[in-house]
């Protein structure tokens, strides 16, 4: 997954590019999209999650250092969609 593809999907779940930070060529620091449900405060004002971009041989994955949620990027998008009760957000990337 390219950075631009990741930013497109992140926008769907309300994370704007300007709220992210490129850490390495294959890593992006992002606010945890699941903070509303899994962070004690219900928000993530400082990016606490990392998106690890896959390269075609590996899936794109995420890990939140605050709530410890982790998995594939597609499972993150599906979880977000289910928690928001918005099936239109569900995606089938990298399954």
GIURLIN-V947940 format. One record per run of one state. SS is the DSSP state (hx for helix, st for strand, lp for the rest). FROM is the first residue (numbers start at 1). LEN is the number of residues. If there is no record, write none. Layout:
BEGIN
SS|FROM|LEN ; SS|FROM|LEN
END
This chain:
BEGIN
lp|1|2 ; hx|3|10 ; lp|13|4 ; hx|17|3 ; lp|20|1 ; st|21|4 ; lp|25|2 ; st|27|4 ; lp|31|4 ; hx|35|4 ; lp|39|10 ; st|49|4 ; lp|53|8 ; st|61|4 ; lp|65|5 ; st|70|3 ; hx|73|12 ; lp|85|2 ; hx|87|3 ; lp|90|6
END
